[in-house]
Amino acid sequence: MKRYIMACDERGTSRWPSSSNTWAMGGFIIEMGESHALTKTWENIKLKLCGDKDVELKWSHFFPGHHQQRSSNPLLSNDPQEWREQAIWAISELFKQSKLLPVNIVVRKDKASESAFITTEDGRQVLDTNTLWVGVISQFALFLKQSQAKGEMWFDQLGSRQEETRKQADWLRLRDGEWPVNPENQVLLKRIAPTMQFYDSEEEPLVQVADFVSGVIWAASEDDDEFLLNALNDYFPTGPRTYTLIRFE
């Protein structure tokens, strides 16, 4: 039986109001046997853009803003306009590999309905990320069913071991807990391994690619809609037959 990886990363804060309008999560699905080819593609991208295949290249290096620190940006170019063109080129190179399937959710917090938020004990309004990320997981589970395959989820390391433990517990409650509504659908989740894998993006290239994919979506949705429309629609089409990009507005 084939086995697939869904590599994911999360971008933006869930708080609202905040300095950013967008929250995004996701990455891509790839068959385990194809992961080496994707790693080589990513190394070639870094070699061309950075002159070094072993650096950690992140989405933030392509977009000017407060996150930019030129002292740590590995891109050879100093031109922000060229960074934009390089991001488009890198996306194109990644998705020339036809077996790379993107799966993402993006939420414009300034446009989302109240149903997307919960209120914390101290009165803050935050996105209900535990519910929102179910959309990405469900897409993965549906893909595995249609492919008659098994899979596992890889994530970038979170801020602490405690956060990772909480995320793992949330996943097990969803996967193995009691479903009072439509319990027959829960069997789809059993195709996904019960244990999440958390990796250091500096050391795991697949997580670097997930950071790049989710980060570019976040940055484009945040303040560059033209980039999103012109550059990403070819790779993240919407519609009933696609897994790709779930937009919650």
C-alpha positions as CSV (number, residue, x, y, z in Angstrom):
1,M,0.0,0.0,0.0
2,K,1.3,3.5,-0.9
3,R,2.2,5.9,1.9
4,Y,2.0,9.7,1.7
5,I,3.3,12.6,3.8
6,M,1.3,15.8,4.3
7,A,3.9,18.4,5.3
8,C,2.4,21.5,6.9
9,D,3.2,24.8,8.5
10,E,1.2,27.6,10.1
11,R,1.6,31.3,9.3
12,G,0.2,34.4,11.0
13,T,-1.3,34.9,14.4
14,S,-4.8,33.7,15.4
15,R,-5.5,36.8,17.5
16,W,-7.9,39.4,16.3
17,P,-7.5,42.3,16.1
18,S,-3.8,42.1,15.3
19,S,-1.1,43.6,13.1
20,S,-1.9,41.1,10.4
21,N,-5.2,40.3,8.7
22,T,-4.4,36.8,7.6
23,W,-3.9,33.3,9.1
24,A,-2.8,30.4,6.9
25,M,-2.0,26.8,7.4
26,G,-1.0,24.0,5.0
27,G,1.6,22.7,2.7
28,F,1.4,19.7,0.3
29,I,0.9,16.0,0.0
30,I,3.5,13.8,-1.5
31,E,4.1,10.1,-1.9
32,M,7.0,9.0,0.3
33,G,8.9,7.5,-2.6
34,E,8.8,10.9,-4.4
35,S,10.2,12.9,-1.4
36,H,13.8,12.5,-2.5
37,A,13.1,14.1,-5.9
38,L,11.3,17.0,-4.2
39,T,14.3,17.5,-1.9
40,K,16.6,17.6,-4.9
41,T,14.4,20.2,-6.6
42,W,14.4,22.3,-3.5
43,E,18.2,22.0,-3.3
44,N,18.5,23.2,-6.9
45,I,16.3,26.2,-6.2
46,K,18.4,27.2,-3.2
47,L,21.6,26.6,-5.2
48,K,20.4,29.0,-8.0
49,L,18.9,31.7,-5.7
50,C,21.3,31.5,-2.8
51,G,24.5,29.8,-4.2
52,D,24.2,27.2,-1.4
53,K,21.9,24.2,-1.4
54,D,22.3,23.7,2.4
55,V,20.9,27.0,3.6
56,E,17.5,27.3,5.1
57,L,15.4,29.3,2.7
58,K,12.1,30.7,4.1
59,W,9.1,32.5,2.6
60,S,10.0,35.6,4.5
61,H,13.2,36.0,2.5
62,F,11.1,36.8,-0.6
63,F,8.8,39.5,0.9
64,P,9.9,42.9,2.2
65,G,8.6,43.8,5.7
66,H,9.4,43.9,9.3
67,H,10.3,40.2,9.2
68,Q,13.2,41.0,6.8
69,Q,16.7,40.9,8.2
70,R,19.2,41.3,5.3
71,S,22.0,40.0,7.5
72,S,20.4,36.6,7.6
73,N,18.7,36.6,4.2
74,P,20.5,33.9,2.0
75,L,19.1,35.3,-1.3
76,L,21.9,36.5,-3.5
77,S,19.8,39.4,-4.8
78,N,19.2,42.6,-2.9
79,D,16.3,43.7,-5.0
80,P,12.8,43.2,-3.5
81,Q,11.2,43.3,-7.0
82,E,13.5,40.5,-8.1
83,W,12.6,38.5,-4.9
84,R,9.0,38.6,-6.1
85,E,9.9,37.2,-9.5
86,Q,12.1,34.6,-7.8
87,A,9.3,33.4,-5.6
88,I,7.1,32.9,-8.7
89,W,9.9,31.0,-10.4
90,A,10.5,28.8,-7.2
91,I,6.8,27.9,-7.1
92,S,6.8,27.0,-10.8
93,E,9.9,24.7,-10.3
94,L,8.3,23.0,-7.3
95,F,5.0,22.3,-9.1
96,K,6.6,21.0,-12.2
97,Q,6.7,17.9,-10.1
98,S,3.2,16.8,-10.9
99,K,2.8,14.5,-7.9
100,L,3.1,17.4,-5.5
101,L,-0.4,18.2,-4.3
102,P,-1.0,21.4,-2.4
103,V,-3.5,21.5,0.4
104,N,-4.0,24.7,2.4
105,I,-6.5,27.0,4.2
106,V,-6.3,30.7,4.4
107,V,-8.5,33.0,6.6
108,R,-8.8,36.7,6.2
109,K,-9.6,37.6,9.8
110,D,-10.8,41.1,8.9
111,K,-13.5,39.5,6.6
112,A,-14.3,36.2,8.4
113,S,-17.6,35.7,10.1
114,E,-18.0,35.4,13.9
115,S,-18.2,31.6,13.5
116,A,-14.5,31.5,12.8
117,F,-13.6,32.9,16.2
118,I,-13.8,31.9,19.8
119,T,-13.3,34.1,22.9
120,T,-10.6,33.2,25.4
121,E,-11.0,33.2,29.2
122,D,-9.4,36.6,29.4
123,G,-11.8,38.0,26.8
124,R,-9.6,38.0,23.7
125,Q,-11.0,37.0,20.3
126,V,-8.9,34.3,18.5
127,L,-9.5,32.1,15.5
128,D,-10.8,28.7,16.3
129,T,-7.8,27.0,14.7
130,N,-8.6,23.6,16.1
131,T,-11.7,23.6,14.0
132,L,-10.2,25.3,11.0
133,W,-7.3,22.9,10.6
134,V,-9.8,20.0,10.4
135,G,-10.5,21.2,6.8
136,V,-6.9,20.5,5.8
137,I,-6.8,17.1,7.7
138,S,-10.1,16.1,6.1
139,Q,-8.8,16.9,2.6
140,F,-5.8,14.6,3.4
141,A,-8.0,11.8,4.7
142,L,-10.2,12.0,1.6
143,F,-7.2,11.9,-0.7
144,L,-5.9,8.8,1.1
145,K,-9.3,7.1,0.8
146,Q,-9.4,7.8,-3.0
147,S,-5.8,6.6,-3.4
148,Q,-6.3,3.5,-1.2
149,A,-3.3,4.6,0.8
150,K,-2.0,5.5,4.3
151,G,-0.4,8.7,5.4
152,E,1.3,10.7,8.2
153,M,1.5,14.4,9.0
154,W,4.7,16.3,9.4
155,F,4.8,19.7,11.0
156,D,7.4,22.4,11.7
157,Q,8.4,22.4,15.3
158,L,6.1,24.5,17.5
159,G,7.2,27.0,20.1
160,S,7.6,24.4,22.9
161,R,7.2,20.7,23.6
162,Q,4.0,21.6,25.6
163,E,2.5,23.1,22.4
164,E,3.4,20.0,20.4
165,T,1.9,17.8,23.1
166,R,-1.3,19.8,23.1
167,K,-1.5,19.6,19.2
168,Q,-1.0,15.8,19.4
169,A,-3.7,15.4,22.0
170,D,-6.1,17.5,19.9
171,W,-5.4,15.3,16.9
172,L,-6.0,12.1,18.9
173,R,-9.3,13.4,20.2
174,L,-10.4,14.1,16.6
175,R,-9.1,10.8,15.3
176,D,-10.1,8.4,18.1
177,G,-12.6,10.3,20.2
178,E,-16.4,9.9,20.1
179,W,-18.2,11.6,17.2
180,P,-21.8,12.4,18.2
181,V,-22.6,13.5,14.6
182,N,-21.8,11.5,11.4
183,P,-19.5,9.0,13.2
184,E,-19.3,7.0,10.0
185,N,-17.0,9.7,8.5
186,Q,-14.4,9.3,11.3
187,V,-13.2,6.0,9.7
188,L,-11.5,8.1,7.0
189,L,-9.2,9.6,9.6
190,K,-7.9,6.2,10.5
191,R,-5.8,6.2,7.3
192,I,-3.6,8.9,8.9
193,A,-1.0,7.8,11.5
194,P,-2.0,8.6,15.1
195,T,1.4,10.2,15.9
196,M,2.2,13.6,14.4
197,Q,5.9,14.2,13.4
198,F,7.5,17.6,14.4
199,Y,10.7,18.5,12.6
200,D,13.2,21.3,12.7
201,S,12.7,23.1,9.4
202,E,16.4,24.0,9.3
203,E,17.2,20.2,9.1
204,E,14.1,18.8,7.2
205,P,13.8,20.1,3.6
206,L,10.2,18.9,3.2
207,V,9.2,21.2,6.1
208,Q,11.1,24.0,4.5
209,V,9.0,23.6,1.3
210,A,5.8,23.6,3.5
211,D,7.0,26.8,5.1
212,F,7.6,28.3,1.7
213,V,4.2,27.2,0.3
214,S,2.1,28.3,3.3
215,G,4.2,31.5,3.8
216,V,3.8,32.7,0.2
217,I,0.1,32.2,0.4
218,W,0.0,34.2,3.7
219,A,2.1,37.0,2.4
220,A,0.2,37.3,-0.9
221,S,-3.1,37.2,1.0
222,E,-1.9,39.7,3.5
223,D,-1.0,42.6,1.2
224,D,-0.4,41.5,-2.3
225,D,-3.6,40.1,-3.8
226,E,-2.4,40.7,-7.3
227,F,0.5,38.3,-6.7
228,L,-1.9,35.7,-5.4
229,L,-4.2,35.9,-8.4
230,N,-1.4,36.0,-11.0
231,A,1.0,33.5,-9.5
232,L,-0.9,31.1,-7.4
233,N,-4.1,30.3,-9.2
234,D,-2.3,27.9,-11.6
235,Y,-1.1,25.9,-8.6
236,F,-4.0,26.4,-6.1
237,P,-7.2,26.1,-8.2
238,T,-10.5,26.1,-6.3
239,G,-13.5,23.9,-7.0
240,P,-15.2,20.7,-6.0
241,R,-12.6,18.4,-7.5
242,T,-9.5,20.0,-5.9
243,Y,-8.0,19.7,-2.5
244,T,-5.7,22.7,-2.9
245,L,-6.8,26.0,-1.3
246,I,-9.6,26.6,1.1
247,R,-10.4,30.3,1.5
248,F,-12.4,31.3,4.5
249,E,-13.7,34.9,4.2
